[in-house]
Amino acid sequence: MSTETTASVSTHILDTSAGRPAGGVAVRLLARSGRGADWRELGGGATDADGRCKDLPAPPEGTTHVRLDFAVEAYFEKKQADAQQDAPANRDSGAAGVFFPEVAITFAVVPGEHYHVPLLLNPFGYSVYRGS
């Protein structure tokens, strides 16, 4: 919940290669108070079947920067294993492994604002933006 002294953060992941939400991706939320400050892990969770991570904690008062860490390697490995099981002859798409095993998104925050940061993901790229 957002107050006048803290920001709030939410996220979801869409797998653009499948046209579907990316469920089961671990997400961590970190925060710091100023550019030179150390990152402090606040908690995290995993995306649900709708690709949403609903249990992110509110950053503490004084937070100026937030980082979302997405552990996408396990998601893509499972997706590749499922695809190989369904169609063993089509193995070329994941032969080199996962190109981006982790995605870290850092952004500035101000008190009282809500930040929804969607991640659009595919095996060889990603995009983020400030949503609503």
N, C-alpha and C positions, 0 to 999 in steps of 0.2 A: 504494500500500500504506500502510495506517495504522500509525503507530508511536505511542509514548506522547508524542512531542513535536510531532507534526503531525496535522492532520485530513486526510481524503480526501473527494473530491466525485465524484459521478456524476449523470447526468441522462438523461432521455429525453423525447420529445415525442409526444403523441397528438393528432391532429387530430380533435376531437370532431364537427366538421361532416361528416366523411367516415367516422368510426368506424374510423380506421386510423392507424398510425404516420406521423409526418411526417419523411420522409427528405430529405436534402440541405440541411438548415438549418445555417448556420454558427453556431458557439457559441464564445464567448471566455470564459476564466476570468481574473478579476482578484482581487487580494487586497490587504489593508492591515493594518497593525499598529496598531490604535487608531482611534477615531472621527475624529480630526483628521488622520490620516496620509493621504498621497497614495495613490491606487490604483496598483498595479503589475500590468501585464498579464503573466500567466504562460504563456499559450499557449491553444490551442484546437483545434478540429477541426470536423467536420460530422457530423450525424446520419446513420446508416446506414439501410438499408431497413426496419429494425425500429424506427427512431426513436431509437436510442441513440447517444450520443457516448462512445465507449470510450477515447479517448486524452487525457483531461484530466490535466494534471500535478498532483502533490500540492502543496498550498500550503506555503510555507516555514515553518520554526519561527518562532513569534511571531505568526502570523496570527490576527487576532481577527474579521475580517469578510471574506466572500467575495462576489463578484458574478459572476453568470452573465449574459452578454449574448447574446441570441438574435436573429439577423438574419432575421426572418420575412417581410419584404417580398418578397424574391425567390421564396420558397416559394409565397406566395399568388399572385404574378404568374404564375408558371409554371402553377399549378393553374387559374387563370382562363383562361389562354391554351389549355390543354388542353381545358377545358370548352367554350370557344367553338368550338374546332375540331371537337369531337364534336357539339355542338348549337348552331349559330350563332344560332338564333332566341332562345335563352335567354341574353341578355346583360345583364340588369338587375342581377344579383347583385353585379357588380364595377364598376359604372359609376363609382362615386365613388373608386375606387382602394382602397388598403389602409389601413384605419383605424389599426392599430397596426403601423408598419413595423419597430419594434424592441421587444423586451421585455427589461428589465433587472431581475433578481431579486437583491436583497442580503439576506444573512443572516449571523448571528453563528455562529462556530464555536469549539469548544474542542479542545485537543489530544487525540488518541487516539480521536476519534469519526469515524464515517463519515456523510456527509450525501448522501442520494439525494434529488434535488429534481426531480420530474416536472413538466412543463409541459403542461397541458391547454389546447389552443388551438383557436380558431375565428376566422372573419374579423372578428368584432366584439367579442371578449372573450377573456380567458384566466384561468386559475386555476392556482395552484401549491400544493404542500404538501410537508412532509417525509415522504418515503416510507421504505421499508426495503430 
